[in-house]
Amino acid sequence: MNTYLYDIFQTSAKNSCSDLTVALAMFLSDAREGRQQYGPDGLDYAALHQDYPQLDREEAQIRRFIGRHYEALTKAYQTRDRALFDQTAAQCQADDLALAQAEETKA
């Protein structure tokens, strides 16, 4: 999931999508077909096509993740620094994991 988050944001920006759900649908369509219609330049669409089945299974998880961390991800994307965006996404995932572990401990 983390590998393609930036590309989903880029798809949204390039196509002036009304929201990231539309961009995700466009991105998954490209992944399924193995084509570059809406996506960013330089993306390996052969690899993306191979990754499609897993991305399709994770679609709801991706939407929830983006929704939970929308502000942080958007702020990081606005820098146009992919390394910073990836670091932010990784931190958001670590925060989610820590929260899940804390909830497990309570139960």
VOLO-895518 format. One record per residue (C-alpha): residue number from 0; residue in three letters; x, y, z. Coordinates in Angstrom, 1 decimal. Layout:
N
   n res   east  north     up
 NUM ALA      X      Y      Z
...
% end
This chain:
107
   n res   east  north     up
   0 MET    0.0    0.0    0.0
   1 ASN    2.6    2.5    1.1
   2 THR    4.4    2.1   -2.2
   3 TYR    1.6    3.6   -4.2
   4 LEU    0.1    6.3   -1.9
   5 TYR    2.1    9.1   -3.4
   6 ASP    1.0    8.0   -6.9
   7 ILE   -2.6    8.1   -5.8
   8 PHE   -2.2   11.7   -4.7
   9 GLN   -0.4   12.4   -7.9
  10 THR   -3.2   10.9  -10.0
  11 SER   -5.7   13.1   -8.1
  12 ALA   -3.6   16.3   -8.8
  13 LYS   -3.0   15.5  -12.5
  14 ASN   -6.7   14.9  -13.1
  15 SER   -8.2   17.5  -10.8
  16 CYS  -10.2   14.7   -9.1
  17 SER  -13.0   15.8   -6.8
  18 ASP  -11.6   13.6   -4.1
  19 LEU   -9.0   10.9   -3.5
  20 THR  -11.7    8.1   -3.8
  21 VAL  -12.0    9.1   -7.5
  22 ALA   -8.2    9.2   -7.8
  23 LEU   -8.0    5.7   -6.2
  24 ALA  -10.5    4.3   -8.6
  25 MET   -8.6    5.8  -11.6
  26 PHE   -5.3    4.4  -10.2
  27 LEU   -6.7    1.0   -9.6
  28 SER   -8.2    1.0  -13.2
  29 ASP   -4.7    1.7  -14.5
  30 ALA   -3.3   -1.0  -12.3
  31 ARG   -5.8   -3.6  -13.4
  32 GLU   -5.3   -2.8  -17.1
  33 GLY   -1.5   -2.3  -16.9
  34 ARG   -1.8    1.0  -18.7
  35 GLN   -0.8    4.6  -18.0
  36 GLN   -3.8    6.7  -18.7
  37 TYR   -4.2    8.8  -15.5
  38 GLY   -1.0    8.0  -13.5
  39 PRO    2.2    9.8  -12.9
  40 ASP    5.1    9.8  -15.3
  41 GLY    7.9    7.3  -14.6
  42 LEU    5.7    4.7  -12.8
  43 ASP    6.5    1.1  -13.6
  44 TYR    3.1    0.0  -14.9
  45 ALA    4.2   -3.6  -15.5
  46 ALA    4.9   -3.9  -11.8
  47 LEU    1.8   -2.0  -10.9
  48 HIS   -0.3   -4.5  -13.0
  49 GLN    1.3   -7.4  -11.2
  50 ASP    0.5   -5.7   -7.9
  51 TYR   -3.1   -5.1   -8.8
  52 PRO   -4.7   -8.2   -7.1
  53 GLN   -3.3   -7.2   -3.8
  54 LEU   -4.1   -3.5   -4.2
  55 ASP   -7.7   -4.5   -5.2
  56 ARG   -8.0   -6.5   -2.0
  57 GLU   -6.6   -3.6    0.1
  58 GLU   -8.8   -0.9   -1.5
  59 ALA  -11.0   -0.4    1.6
  60 GLN   -7.9   -0.4    3.8
  61 ILE   -6.2    2.2    1.6
  62 ARG   -9.3    4.4    1.7
  63 ARG   -9.5    4.2    5.5
  64 PHE   -5.8    4.9    5.9
  65 ILE   -6.0    8.0    3.7
  66 GLY   -9.0    9.1    5.5
  67 ARG   -7.4    8.7    9.0
  68 HIS   -4.2   10.5    7.9
  69 TYR   -5.5   12.9    5.3
  70 GLU   -4.1   16.1    6.8
  71 ALA   -0.6   14.7    7.4
  72 LEU   -0.5   13.0    3.9
  73 THR   -1.8   16.1    2.1
  74 LYS    0.7   18.4    3.9
  75 ALA    3.5   16.0    3.0
  76 TYR    2.3   15.7   -0.6
  77 GLN    2.2   19.5   -1.0
  78 THR    6.0   19.6   -0.5
  79 ARG    6.4   17.5   -3.7
  80 ASP    9.1   15.6   -1.9
  81 ARG    8.4   12.0   -2.4
  82 ALA   10.9   10.9    0.3
  83 LEU    9.2   13.2    2.8
  84 PHE    5.8   11.9    1.8
  85 ASP    7.0    8.3    2.1
  86 GLN    8.4    9.0    5.6
  87 THR    5.1   10.6    6.6
  88 ALA    3.2    7.6    5.4
  89 ALA    5.5    5.2    7.2
  90 GLN    5.1    7.3   10.4
  91 CYS    1.3    7.1   10.0
  92 GLN    1.5    3.4    9.6
  93 ALA    3.7    3.1   12.7
  94 ASP    1.1    5.2   14.6
  95 ASP   -1.7    2.9   13.5
  96 LEU    0.3   -0.1   14.6
  97 ALA    1.1    1.4   18.0
  98 LEU   -2.6    2.3   18.5
  99 ALA   -3.7   -1.3   17.5
 100 GLN   -1.2   -2.7   20.0
 101 ALA   -2.3   -0.4   22.8
 102 GLU   -5.9   -1.5   22.1
 103 GLU   -4.9   -5.2   22.2
 104 THR   -3.2   -4.6   25.6
 105 LYS   -6.4   -3.1   27.0
 106 ALA   -8.5   -6.1   25.9
% end
